[in-house]
Amino acid sequence: MSELEVTEEQRRYNEIAIKYAAKIHGARSALKASAQPVVDELFPSFNRTGLGVYREYERMGNRPVTEGLQVQADLQGVVFEHLGLTIGTVLHDIDLKQTLSSATIKLIRKTLLERKVVFFRDQHLTEDEQVSFGRRFGELDAFPFGKPGDNPYILEINHDEQRPGTENNWHTDVTWMKKPSLGSIAQCVVVPPIGGSTLFADSYAAYLGLPPEMQARLQHISGINDYRFFLMGGGGGALPEDLATEIKKEIAFGVSHPMLRTHPETGRTALYFNGGFLRHESLYDNRTGEALGVEKAKELVSFLQQQHGRPEYVCEFKWQPGSIAFWDNRAAQHYAASDYYPHKRVLRRVTVSGDRPYYNPAKK
Ligand SMILES: [Fe+2]
């Protein structure tokens, strides 16, 4: 028998397959024609990722930015390049070295609120210029556990042959703080020849894509966060015990945050936690103070840690020297791919002060 010859068995199978394809399609078409589709039912109940993205997009008015924001951008000559359906926008034709008008700052802030992370290309700001830019959005938080730049509000994030990238986990920044920073503004100084992207995930869509029973369950759960990671040597060597004790006296060690966070400006609900700073076993019901128990708590955190990483929630930003990313820690998580060792990658970051996280969906 030649390679291309069809066997009787194959011919018979295809006849049957073609017959049923027509029958099944006909039956489904009749169903569709007779009923208005219920969007929730179109997505499989065991995988609501696509639905999470759609629900967020729907709340955005089925467009990447509101009409009012688009009008403002057009008026100011700013061109939007959207990276994901619901998250991530590059703002072209803005020069951050210039003294920006309050209208431009308003435009950037509004875009950040709608798109969760905004990007700029070819800015090459000095440290002082980056700090001044950050200050246009609020007070800044200095960072005690990393290498400062010449300006003390700058954190240098350096990786090379001696120090591989370690920010490759999904997280929102500095949840060990009572009032975690509202947002972070990072500029790329050195980019590896290939790789080194940062991925950003939509925390509203990640929440909306959870099963309804999980959404309900998380409403009253909080956990304790601390900076033990840095004391034990994360980001450098382990700290001497007396220094660690001294720091703990001055900077609160162990703060409670809810797992769902109401965004104080948009009123939307975000899935909110940092798996590195959260004490996984510490989850408790914040109405009664009752602990979930170690097993249940760990199981829940391990389930939730998978959530942001689903590609549908994610946009990827490829750095170039002079690129800037400004992300909203209240609405997004991020993940710095550690895929460029032994090459060098250097970012500089400033963080804008935030407020105490809370969950109150009734508050708009
Ligand atoms: Fe981070």
Residues whose N, C-alpha, C, O or C-beta is under 5 A from the ligand:
A	BS01	LIG	D173
